[in-house]
Amino acid sequence: MDENTAVQYLDSLIGRTLRVHATDTRIFVGTFKCTDAARNIILANTHEYRHPSPSAVRDAATNANELAAESAGIAQNNIKVSMTSRFIGLVVVPGQHITKIELEETPQLGRMRETLRS
């Protein structure tokens, strides 16, 4: 992709919701505001998501096994533990710590874009 096309593509993402994955496994979801030559990304209205700690996973597994033992005596193999989240507002994600960037698109927006392309 040439530089002009890349700039146009980045311009088209301004104001859209991005999901930015960091090297420390955090995920930032917010409105894309800008970037710079160092690949830093600024997001507004951002939520930070973290994977549960190992102790939280162990506690959930223990509780699930206790409930299974009380009800039917069947061990649970699938345990769901939610990610923790917090609102952080405006954030700069350093480019060197970004592992993946995803455009967060609702199904309705995807269908609308397909209709416009037809």
C-alpha positions in Angstrom: 0.0 0.0 0.0 1.5 3.4 -1.0 1.7 6.2 1.6 -1.2 8.2 0.1 -3.5 5.2 0.2 -2.4 4.4 3.8 -3.1 7.9 4.9 -6.6 7.8 3.3 -7.3 4.5 5.0 -6.3 5.9 8.4 -8.4 8.9 7.8 -11.4 6.7 7.2 -10.9 5.1 10.6 -11.1 8.3 12.6 -14.1 8.4 14.8 -14.6 4.6 14.5 -14.3 2.1 17.4 -11.1 0.2 17.5 -10.0 -2.7 19.7 -6.3 -2.4 20.4 -4.4 -5.4 21.9 -1.2 -4.7 23.9 1.8 -6.8 24.7 0.8 -7.1 28.3 -2.6 -8.8 27.2 -4.7 -5.7 28.0 -7.3 -4.7 25.4 -8.3 -1.1 24.8 -11.7 -0.4 23.1 -12.3 3.2 22.2 -12.9 5.8 19.5 -9.9 6.3 17.2 -8.7 9.9 17.3 -5.3 9.9 15.7 -1.9 8.3 15.3 1.7 9.4 14.7 4.9 8.3 12.9 5.8 6.2 16.0 2.5 4.3 15.6 1.2 5.6 18.9 -2.6 5.5 18.9 -4.9 7.9 20.8 -8.4 6.6 21.7 -11.2 8.5 23.4 -14.0 7.1 25.6 -11.9 4.0 26.2 -12.5 0.9 28.2 -9.6 -1.2 29.3 -10.1 -5.0 29.6 -7.9 -7.4 31.4 -7.9 -11.2 31.6 -8.8 -12.6 35.0 -6.0 -13.4 37.4 -4.9 -17.0 37.9 -6.4 -16.9 41.4 -9.8 -15.7 40.1 -9.8 -18.6 37.6 -8.9 -21.1 40.4 -11.7 -19.7 42.6 -14.2 -20.0 39.8 -13.1 -23.6 39.1 -13.4 -24.5 42.8 -16.8 -22.9 43.1 -18.0 -24.7 39.9 -16.8 -28.0 41.1 -18.5 -27.5 44.5 -21.8 -26.7 42.9 -21.5 -29.7 40.5 -20.8 -32.0 43.5 -23.8 -30.7 45.3 -26.2 -30.9 42.4 -25.4 -33.9 40.3 -21.9 -35.1 41.2 -20.6 -34.2 37.7 -17.4 -32.2 37.4 -17.6 -29.1 35.3 -15.0 -28.8 32.4 -16.2 -25.5 31.1 -15.7 -22.5 33.4 -16.4 -19.0 32.3 -14.7 -16.1 34.1 -15.3 -12.5 32.9 -12.6 -10.1 32.0 -12.2 -7.2 34.3 -12.9 -3.8 32.8 -12.7 -0.1 33.7 -13.4 3.1 31.9 -10.2 5.1 31.4 -11.4 7.8 28.9 -8.6 9.3 26.8 -5.5 7.1 26.4 -2.3 6.9 24.3 -1.3 3.3 23.5 2.4 3.3 22.6 3.0 1.9 19.2 5.8 -0.4 20.4 3.3 -2.2 22.7 0.5 -2.8 20.1 0.2 -6.4 19.0 -3.1 -6.2 17.1 -5.7 -3.6 16.0 -9.2 -4.6 15.1 -12.1 -2.5 13.8 -15.1 -3.1 16.0 -18.1 -3.3 13.8 -21.7 -4.0 14.7 -23.6 -6.5 12.5 -26.0 -3.7 11.5 -23.1 -1.5 10.3 -21.6 -4.4 8.3 -25.0 -5.0 6.6 -25.4 -1.3 5.9 -21.9 -1.2 4.2 -22.7 -4.2 2.1 -26.0 -2.6 0.9 -24.1 0.6 0.0 -21.5 -1.4 -2.0 -24.2 -3.1 -4.1 
